[in-house]
């Protein structure tokens, strides 16, 4: 998987001391494969602990080799690369996730069993639901996410839907 998609290029801007706009960096980033080279890869492009963001502060840089999770009041921009014929485990994040499928096709399955296939150029807005990603195709799928910290979902009976990892439902 690691060699099937190009490394993401990140161009970052900032300000000079006099306020002039300047380029801070231009680099190729190496994806992180926490579940092995034939599973999902993550490239965190930017992470901020709180919104509104301080555009004079340096970005959080120690998030390179971690599974992306959004700070409760923050924002994270991340790329997920899913290999062909692969399913990521059911999970929930405590965030509002904006997603754009950049290449390939992904199936978004919810814990109730419903599914939607979304191809390149498709958009997803995900509101803290328990879900899994399934790449049923022969090509890798690359998805760009912007995750915004959110309140936990509270059901009418008072049940709080917590973050889930690796298939745990509540």
Secondary structure, 3 states (H helix, E strand, C coil): CCCCCCCCEEEEEEECCCCCEEEEEEEECCCECCCCCCCCEEEEEEEECECCCCCCCCCCCCCCCCCCCCCCECEEEEEEEECCCEECCCEECCEEEEEEEEECEEEEEECCCCEEEEECCCEEEEECCCEEEEECCCCCEEEEEEEEECCCEECCCCCEECCECCCCCC
